[in-house]
Amino acid sequence: MFKNRPTETGSNFWISYADLMAGLLFVFILLIGAIVSKSIILKSDLHKKEKSLSTISQTLQDKESKLDKIRASLKKSQALLEKKNSYLEKNTRELEEKKKEIEEKKKIIGSKEQVIKKHKKDLRLKEDEIKKLQKMLAAANTQQDLLSKKVVLVQNLLTETNTTLQKERKRLHKTLNDYKGQVIVLSDQLTEANKTIKYKDEQVLKLLNALDEKKTRYDDLIEKLQSQKAKIKSLTGIKLKVIAALKEELGDKIAIDKKSGSLKLSSNILFDRGSAVLKNEAKAQLKQVFEEYIGALVTNQKIRPHLDKIIIEGHTDSDGGYLYNLDLSQRRAFAVMNFLLGLDFAREYNIKPLMIASGRAYLDAIKVNGVEDKEASRRIEIKFRLKNEDAMHEIEKVLDAP
């Protein structure tokens, strides 16, 4: 493992290369951190929106309760108005009856006035007759006294008739004025009640319109939130869908990691210890596994649209130095990729633009109960990367949409 040491120039090269890879690893870790931070922020924003939605729902319930109270008050006002209308109708009927009585009394007064006019006319005739009789019977004192008495009686009768007529006119006029005052008061009360009802109707209409508007906004918000949740689930669930489709495609032919969907091959089968040269007897098995696994990725229509890269990763145990293991894992990854790209299958499906190779040394060593499993750690992993950046960008656009 430590025999073939590289020259000083080679050491510098590999040290520079290791620095470059370390820098790339740091950038990759920063990218992973940014994605995790963004996910946490998105979950926090979603929680805030759900809390805001709950507050809006509570406000709407409060306003519905107030509206019920207003409706109850309106019903009471309507009942009171109906009572007032009934009272007004009753007073109107009484007023009509009194008007009829007044009309009848007017007719009676008119007939009495005609009688008085007739009496006045008769009186004038009688006065003329009296004058004639006075001239004719100036000498007849007895007849003159009799006529004088008759004149006095007629004058008294006329005076009494005029007095009665004036009293009746005053009483009728006062009664008519009283009825007019009551009609004016009732009319004012009815006008005020109509204004109150009209104002309350306007207020109720405004409240109903506001309620309808808030209900519409609430329904739109719920619909929009459900749509956003569906889009987020669809975008963030792509990885799970791809892994499920890959498992369905491979069946029991090849075992893959349940969480990541990656394919793990033991380095002990592919390489001799400390070597980066593929064993001849392992090439046939590697070819079969590659064609099954990669074929499922590039031909399945549920996976291919989301596929970004196919990654060949080399891993070692922790025996030896980091740089040595990094170099070994990198060369083994290159050896596997070089073999795979030489297959007719790779050329047929143009796999080359998708494939990259990477050495991980012992950074991702496999541990069991906190202890490194060195045999399991020495492995080649073939994994895939989806277009997660596009998916995250779509999620940001959905959550930032107004």
Phi, psi and omega in degrees: 000328183250007189287301186278086178280137176288159177294173181296319179297316178298323180296317178298317180301313183289330175295316177298317180297320179295321177298318179299314181295322177297320177297316177298321178297319179297318178297319180297318179296319177300318179298317178297318179298319180295320180294317180296318179298317180297321179298318179296317180297319180296318178296321179296317179297319179297321178297319179297318180295321178295321178296318178297321179296321178296320179297317180297319179297318179296319178299319180296320178295319178299316181293326176295322177296316178299321180295322177297320178297318180296320179296320178297318178297322179295321178297318178299317180297320179295320179296317178297320179295320178298320177298316180296321178296319178297317179296320180294318178298321178297314179296324179296317178297317178298321179296320177298318179297318179293325176298319178297318178299318180298318179299317179296319178294323176299319178298318179297315179299320179298317179294323178295320178299320177298319178297319180296318178299318179296319179295320178298317179298316178297323180296318178298320178296319180292323178298320177297317179297320180297319179297318179296318180294323179297320179292318184285326185246038179297330181276341185266092183296324182295314180293327179294317178300317179299316180294324178298317177299318180298320179297318180298315178300316180295320179296318177298317178298318179295318180297314179299319179297317179296319179297315178300318180296317180295318178299317180296322178296315179298317181296317180295320179295318178296317179299317179296319178296320177299316180295321178298317178299317179295320179296319180295316180299313180297321179296319177297317179297319179296319179298316180297319179296319178297320178297317180298315180296318180298318179296316180294323176299318178296318179296317179296319179298318178297316180297319179296319178296317179297320179296316178299319180296316179294322178296319178297316178296321179297315179297319178297320180295317178298314180298317180295319180296317179297320178297317179295320178297318180296319179295318180296316179297321179295317182288315182284346180266008181298317182301314180296320179296319180295315180297319179296318179294322179294317177298318179296321181291317184279329181063228180264005184290319183224135178270128179238163179294131185292328184272313185261341182078011182279160179250126183249129179237133182289133177293334180296331178280324186272326188227155167284160183297128179079004184251154176243020180257125180297138174289140180298320183289345180268345186294321180297316179295318179296320179298315181296313181296318181298313182296323178292310186289305181293325177300321178296324182290317189269347182252338181284124184289345177278343184251316189306319181297336183261355186283130180250306181218153170248122190248129172258115182246133174258137181228145178234176171272186186268006177290130180092178181284163182294314183296321179298313180292326177295316178297315181297314181295324179293315182294323177295319177298317177298319181298316179296314181296319180298319178294315184294321181290342177278354180283149177299327180301317181294320179289324181297317183259009178052058182283336189308313182296341183270339193267140172222154180240147184209138174257135184244359183053231179247026181294330181245047180296146180271129181239142177240116183056039177083359181247135183292131171266096190294323180294318179289331181291328179280101188204164169245127177249131172251116182228171181234153176239131180268173180279063183293329180296318177296319180296316179296323178296320178295321179297318179298318180294322180294316183285332180272356182294142181289000000 
